[in-house]
Amino acid sequence: MKNTSKTKVNTLQTKRFVIRKSLIGKNTVVVFTNHKGDKCEYNHDVVYNQLKDKFESMPCFAKYSSYTNSKNLPKFVRDLEVIM
């Protein structure tokens, strides 16, 4: 018997890079256009899982349950080999 179930991918259109506690485990692809007009796309869980310790240690993440950057993908995310 074949298992034909597919994992659902949610897409979130936003105006900034964002990692939110409420999106963890939701298999969400985030799409935003940076201030230069470049389209940025990443899988929230893939990025979060690689940088979990970094996000969890940030005061903003503890206080607001999120990390955002309105200009571009942060350098530490751009340096990752896999973001999708």
N, C-alpha and C positions, 0 to 999 in steps of 0.2 A: 504494500500500500504506500502511495506517495503522500507526503505531507505537503500540501499546497498552501499552507498558511504563510502569509508574508508579514513581516514586521512593519507596522504603520510608522511612517515618518511624518512628523508635523513640521510645518514651515512657519517661521515667525519673521515678518517684515518689520524692521525697526530702523531708527535713525542713528543707531550707535552700536558698537560692540558691547555685548552684555553677557555676563554669566550670573544666573540667578539660582538660588537654592530651590525655588519652586519649579525650575525646569529640569533639575537633575533626574535622570532616569526616564524622561519623556521622549527620548529619541527625536529631538528637535533640531532642525537645520535652521540657522539664523542667517538672514540675508539683509545686508544694509549697504547703503552707498555712502562712501566716506566724503569728506569735504572737498576732495579733488575730483569727485565724480566717478571714482572707481568702485565697482560692485565687489563687495566682500561677502563670502559665503563660508560658513563653517558649521560643523556638527557640534552642538553644545556639549554633549556628553563626552565626545572624543577629546575636546580641548580640556574640559573640566577634569576628566580622569587623569590626564597627563600632568596637570598642574594643580591637583587637589591640595597638596600641602601648601603651595604658594597662596592660593585663594583663601584657604581656611586660616592662614596666619595674618591676613590683611584686616586691619581694624574696620574698614568700610564693609567688608563682607560679614564680619561679626555683628556690626551695628545695623546694617540695612539689608542683609541677606542677599547682596548683589555687588557686582563690580562692573563698572561701565567705563567706556572710553568713547567720546563723541568724535574724535578726529580720525582714528584709523585703528587697524588691528594693533594691539600692543606689540612691541618688539619681541617680548618673550613668547608671544603666540606666533608671530611671523617666523621665528626661529625653529618652531616645531616642524618635524618632517611630515606629519600627518595631521590635518585639521578636518578632514571629511570622513 
